[in-house]
Amino acid sequence: MQEHLRAGPATGEVCPTLADDLLRGADAIAIFVFGDAKARRKVYYYAGEAKVRMPTFRMGNVICARKSRLLDWIEQQEAAQ
């Protein structure tokens, strides 16, 4: 089995690890969404103060997000236009 894939709990089928979907820190989220770590303040704004909030959560003091949830959120924003 490849290192970045693991077997599902009961089915035995191969699925990606959670780490592949997880972004840790405002810089990582900013690079994924905006293409630049300098946009980290936008991440904090959209996560906490914006009218339509970015789907984030905290692990201790670190802001985190799942790539899959961010892509879904972006698609929802596009559909609302």
C-alpha positions, -999 to +999 in steps of 0.1 A: +000+000+000+013+035-008+023+057+022-002+086+015-031+062+012-047+040+039-074+014+041-109+024+052-120+011+086-144-016+076-144-018+038-106-021+032-109+002+002-081+028-002-089+064+009-067+095+013-055+105+047-070+135+065-036+152+064-038+155+026-070+175+031-060+196+060-045+231+059-029+243+091-023+281+096-035+312+080-005+312+056-014+278+042-051+287+038-041+320+021-018+303-003-045+277-012-074+302-016-057+335-027-024+322-040-003+343-017+006+341+020+004+379+022-034+375+021-034+359+056-054+389+070-082+381+045-083+346+060-089+359+095-115+384+081-134+357+062-132+333+091-145+356+117-161+389+106-174+385+070-211+382+062-205+348+046-179+330+068-152+308+055-154+272+069-125+271+093-119+257+127-092+259+154-068+233+167-056+250+198-045+285+187-040+274+150-066+282+124-073+253+102-094+244+072-101+214+050-094+219+013-125+200+003-147+223+025-131+254+011-137+242-025-174+236-016-176+270+000-162+287-031-186+268-053-215+280-031-203+316-035-201+312-072-237+297-074-250+326-053-239+352-079 
